[in-house]
Amino acid sequence: MIKTDILIIGAGPTGLFTVFEAGLLKLKCHLIDALPQPGGQCSEIYPKKPIYDIPGFPEILAGDLTKNLLEQGKQFEPGFTLGERAETIEKQEDGSFIVTTNKGTKHQAPVVVIAGGLGSFEPRKPGLDNLEIYEDNGLEYFIKDPEVYRDKRVVISGGGDSALDWSIFLADVASEVTLIHRRNEFRGALDSVEKVSELKAAGKINLITPAEVTELHGDGKIEALTVNKEGEDFRLETDYFIPLFGLSPKLGPIADWGLEIEKNAIKVDNSLNYQTNIPGIFAIGDVNTYPEKLKLILCGFHEATLMCQAAYRIINPGKRYVLKYTTVSGIDGFDGSRKEAPKAVVQSI
Ligand SMILES: Cc1cc2nc3c(=O)[nH]c(=O)nc-3n(C[C@H](O)[C@H](O)[C@H](O)COP(=O)(O)OP(=O)(O)OC[C@H]3O[C@@H](n4cnc5c(N)ncnc54)[C@H](O)[C@@H]3O)c2cc1C
């Protein structure tokens, strides 16, 4: 049994920042994630994309944000159960919860925080035969490391931002990039659409619209596709086929925990502290909903900060916490480290 103060389900940016905010309040965290690595959407979907709206960072790659969040929380020694999905929750007589994963690992904590984002990642797959033969053998639903495609032939399918952005990015990496979309119009950002047109004119992207991939070919590995363009079939040789049709958000087992759910998200009280309808269980980040909710990283950070204050009161009933600036109080890590500004600087504040 893994015991901790705050059990966080989901090691995306919101869950990772919770470790730091909880640490300031001397609360220890343990995180469970179904993915084998922390970072949530940032590391699974777009690690090499720059984010422009993290306060204080004019530009930061999603993968670097994850690294920084891990570094910021490291001193508070979080525990991780990775590659396991939280399946069940049981309330104990002492008010604590036991959360068990699909692999049977048990975790106990007085406070459970669901930071499950979109839920377990389920890419929308094309309706083609034999997908399972080719998955991870030339058929990919996410791009994790663009270097895999260096000097290879790549076919991307889709009409949204991911399909456009990755086609643009891979135009300088792959030996051949083909973008196939079933309509002539794209749903993505206008400047990305314009960039794709420029790269097409420069001969760096092969754009095929309106068209659809209808068959996959290859001996245990993708070697070619059948493409149907306006009723005509033709064969396209390629090393990789990457359909980027988005993720279908699935809350998964959490949906059966007795929480109030609205449009696939967990309802919380945003006027207070992001508690769900079950006292002791909170939901923060993309997974929750309330009036005017925005699914942005910085909103998840704010929600984590307020939630930790409520968790402190549950874990330390009757004890008062006085908010202190880190510039003044410094930081005492659970690993014995101490960070503080030089005394003269503190005294001058
Ligand atoms: C292409 C793209 C670009 C984006 N650009 C920006 C941007 O520029 N700025 C911005 O602010 N936001 C952006 N976002 C949105 C941003 O990534 C999300 O708001 C953010 O990731 C939410 O963080 P989170 O920690 O709440 O959830 P997530 O990042 O979704 O992480 C949730 C984690 O919970 C895990 N999980 C779920 N259910 C379980 C379970 N039952 N058991 C175990 N683990 C579970 C998942 O595996 C996942 O790792 C972008 C998103 C995408 C897809």
The ligand as a Gaussian input file, in Angstrom:
#p B3LYP/6-31G(d) Opt

LIG

0 1
 C       -1.879000      20.226000     -29.788000
 C       -2.193000      20.947000     -28.494000
 C       -1.686000      22.207000     -28.261000
 C       -1.966000      22.872000     -27.065000
 N       -1.448000      24.125000     -26.863000
 C       -1.696000      24.764000     -25.682000
 C       -1.175000      26.082000     -25.446000
 O       -0.505000      26.675000     -26.299000
 N       -1.425000      26.665000     -24.227000
 C       -2.184000      26.052000     -23.251000
 O       -2.354000      26.610000     -22.166000
 N       -2.710000      24.812000     -23.479000
 C       -2.499000      24.182000     -24.663000
 N       -3.037000      22.937000     -24.881000
 C       -3.903000      22.356000     -23.817000
 C       -3.039000      21.805000     -22.676000
 O       -2.137000      20.843000     -23.168000
 C       -3.956000      21.240000     -21.617000
 O       -4.735000      22.299000     -21.088000
 C       -3.131000      20.614000     -20.488000
 O       -2.339000      19.547000     -20.946000
 C       -4.052000      20.114000     -19.376000
 O       -3.241000      19.573000     -18.388000
 P       -3.807000      18.502000     -17.361000
 O       -2.647000      18.173000     -16.492000
 O       -5.045000      19.021000     -16.758000
 O       -4.229000      17.248000     -18.257000
 P       -3.417000      16.355000     -19.292000
 O       -2.254000      17.056000     -19.851000
 O       -4.447000      15.845000     -20.244000
 O       -2.875000      15.138000     -18.406000
 C       -3.792000      14.254000     -17.812000
 C       -3.100000      12.940000     -17.516000
 O       -4.003000      12.117000     -16.771000
 C       -3.818000      10.787000     -17.153000
 N       -5.016000      10.014000     -16.805000
 C       -6.299000      10.230000     -17.157000
 N       -7.122000       9.320000     -16.607000
 C       -6.320000       8.492000     -15.877000
 C       -6.560000       7.354000     -15.069000
 N       -7.792000       6.864000     -14.863000
 N       -5.487000       6.753000     -14.492000
 C       -4.230000       7.216000     -14.661000
 N       -3.950000       8.290000     -15.426000
 C       -4.979000       8.927000     -16.004000
 C       -3.574000      10.846000     -18.650000
 O       -2.848000       9.713000     -19.084000
 C       -2.746000      12.138000     -18.756000
 O       -1.358000      11.898000     -18.776000
 C       -2.777000      22.259000     -26.072000
 C       -3.286000      20.977000     -26.299000
 C       -3.009000      20.317000     -27.491000
 C       -3.579000      18.946000     -27.714000

